[in-house]
């Protein structure tokens, strides 16, 4: 799919998610039902301050660049989040000249980053790369999620695990929310790495094997995971609610460090301590057995 098709699908999907009430337009309760969901082209154009013909040509792929003012106006009208706003700029902004130069993905995590991550003995931590590849994990993250370091190729993708491994559906209490966000994160990666063969293979596999991914991918949502809450039902320690924060790895634009934390004196905090203790007991038992 080229840029003009991507832009057209993105704009149509964005306006289909909104209603007139969402953007402050008057709603006539006696009006006939709309033939298509969402806002009409003329409504988006009017709110953005551009002509209907100009906006229609955007959705037809006949406008390839626009001023920053127009892009910002469209982003505001369509209620885009920050990741979606940046995505629209990359598709349409005259100041950036369209798509930026593609970066080559990196797989190696610096030893200093691993040292920092391993110092979090009470917080699960891991580094994600392009395609949500798990590049490194500390021990508690392996216990809470899955030890991705034992896998290779596409098997290291947290996105693939989320959609295709039944254990992910039982681990995440809000699986549908998490999985929908994962599809939007892959859309973000696909924009910055359009010719990445492994990423394209992953997206192709998920499109074929997962009906949910196929549906969410077609919505053209774009999202960057920065902070929030995740809820787990762990098979060993039960319910665990974590706050997560994401930190960009300096010098590695495609790597992000994720750190999970729990509220002090909470049941989730206790659960993680029990999980860490269980890991220590397992390690001690294995060491004892090997010495006999």
N, C-alpha and C positions, 0 to 999 in steps of 0.2 A: 504494500500500500504506500503510495507516494504522499507527499506533504499536503497536497490540495485535498485528497480524499480524507486524510487524517483530520484536517481542519474542519471539513464539512461535517464529518461524523461527530466530532467533538462539540461543535456549536449546536447541532441539532439535538444531541443527547442532553446538553446542558439546559437548553430552553424547554425540553420536554419534561424536565424534573420540576419545573416551577409552575405555579398557578398565578392568575392575575392578582389574587389576594396577597401572594408572597411579595409582590413588587409594588403594592399599594395602589393597584388599579381598581376602579369601582367594579363591583360584581352585581349584575342584574339577575336576580333569582328567577325572573320569568323568561330569560333568554333561552334560546334553543341550545341543546347540548353541543359542545364543541366536537368537530369531526375528528380532531387529533388531540392527544394530551399535551398539556403544557402551554407555553406562550406561543402566540403567532409571530411570524417574522415582522409584521408591521409594528407589533407592540415592542419587541426588542429594539427595533430600529428607532422608534420614537423615544424610548427611554434613554437610549445611548446617544441620541442627538445626531444620527446619521440618516440618510435617505433610505427608504425601503429598497430601492433598486441597488444601492451600494451594499447593504447587508445581504440581500439575496445573492449578489455576485460573490460575496464571501462564502456563503454556504454552497455555492456552485463551484468553488475552487478557482474563480476567475480574479480574485484579489489575493495576491501573495504577500503583500506588505501593507502595513498601516502605521499611522503615527502612534506614538506612545499614548497620547490623549485618547485616541479611539480605542486602543487596546485596554487601557485602564477603565474607560467607560463601559465597555462590554463586560469586563471582568466584574465590575460593580453590579451591573444589571443582572447578570447571570448568577450572582451570589457565589462566585468561585472562591475556593480556599486559596491559601498562599501557594501551595504546590500547583494547583490548577492555573492560577494567575501566571506563574512562571512558565508553565507549559504553553499557555496561549501566547505569551511573549515570544517563546522560542519558535512558535509556528508562524507568527504574524508580525513581529516587531521590526520596524524599519531600522531602529537603532542598533539592533543586534545582527541585522542582516540575515535573519532566519536561523537555521540550524547551526549550532556551534560545532566546532571541530570535535569529532568523536575521540574520547579517551580510551586508552587500552586498560583493560581491567588488571588489577594486581591481586595476587592470591596470598602473598607472604605478609604476615603480621609481625611487626617489629618486636624484638625481644623485650624492649622496655614496656610496650603496650601489654604484652603477656604478663610481665611482672606485676604491673598495676592491677590487671584483671585477677590474677591469682591471689593478690593481697585481700581481695574481697571474700573473706571466708564465710561471711553471713549473708552475702548478697549474690545471687546468680548473675553472671556477667558473660557476655559473648560478643564477638565481632562479626558483623554481616558485611558481605560484599555485594557485587552485582548479582541480580537474580535471587537475592536473599540467601546466597551461599554462606554457610556458617564456616568462617575461616579459623576461628579459635573459640574455646569455651573454658570456663573454669569448672571445677568439679561439681559445684552445686547446681550450675546450669545444666550439666549433663544429667544430673539426677532429677531435676524438675521437669525438663523437657525430654531430651533424647541425646545420646552421645553421637552427634553428627560426625565427630572426628574419626569414627570407625568406618564411615562411608566414603565413597569417592564419586566423582562425576556428578551427575544430576542428583544422586542420592544425598548430597550435602546441602541441597536447597531446602530451606525451611518452607518455602512456598509449595514445593512439590509434596513435602510431608504433610502440610496443612490440608491439602486437597485430596491426596490419594492414600494416606495412611489412616485406617480407621481409628488408631489410637489417638490421633490428634482431635478427632471429633468428640471423643469421650473426655479428653484432658481439658479442652477449652469449654467452659460453661457457656460462653457466648460465641460458639463456633461460627455462626453465620456472620456476625459482626466482624470477627477477626478475619475470616476468609475473604469477605468483601473488601476489607482494607488491604489484604495481601494482593488481591487482583489489581487494586489501584496503585499499589507500590510497584508492581511489575510494569504497569503502564508507564510510570515515571522512569524506570530503568530502560525500558524499550526506547524511549525518546532519546536518552543520552548515549545509548549503545545500539543503534538500529541494525548494525551489521555483525553483532556478536552472535556467533554460531551457536554457542551453548545456550544463551538466553533465548534465541529463537527456537531452538529445539525444545527447551522447557515449555515455552508458551504453546508451541504446537502440540506437545504431549498433553498438557492440561486442557487444551481446547478439545481434543479428541476424547479424553478419558473422563472429564468432569463436566456434567451439565451445569452445575452451579458456576464454575469458572467461566464457561462459555457465555452464560447469561450476564455475569457481572463485567466481563471483559468488554462486551458489546455496549455497556453503558458509558465507556470512555471516561470513567472517573480517574483522577490523578491525586495521589496522596503521598506525603512524606511522614514517616513515623517519627515523632519528636518526643512526646511524653503522653502519659495517660495511665489507665488502670487495666489490668488483666485479671481474670478470675479463672482459677483452675480447680479441677477435682482430681487430685493426685491419687494413684492407686495405692500408695503406701501411707501417706499422712493425711489424706482427705482434702478438705477445702483450703485453698491458699489464694488470698487476694494480694496482688502486688501493685505498687506504683512503679512505673518504668520511666526512665530518662534516657535520651539518646545523645551521644556526644560524637561529633565528627572527629576522626583521627587526623591530626595535623599532618600535612604532607601527603595524605592518601585520600583524595576527594571521593573515592567510591567505597571507603570503609567507614563504618559507624560502630561505636561501642555502645552496647545496650547494658544497662544496669537495672536490676530489679531490687526493690526494697519493700519492707513491710513496716506497718505501724508498730512502734514499741509497745510491748506488753499486750499484743494482740494474739488471737488464736493463730493467725497466719504466721506471725513471728515465731511462735512456739513450734508450728509445723515445720518451718525451715530449719530450726535448730535440731528438731528430731531427725529430719532428713540428713542433715550434716553429721549428726551423731551416728546414725545408721550406717552412713558411708564409712566413718572411721572404724566402726565395729567390723564391717566387712573387710576393710583393708587389714586390720589387725589379725583377723582370723586367717586371711589368706597368707599373711606373712608367717604366722605360726605354723600353718600347714606345710609351707615350703621349707621350713627349717627342720622339720621332723625327718 
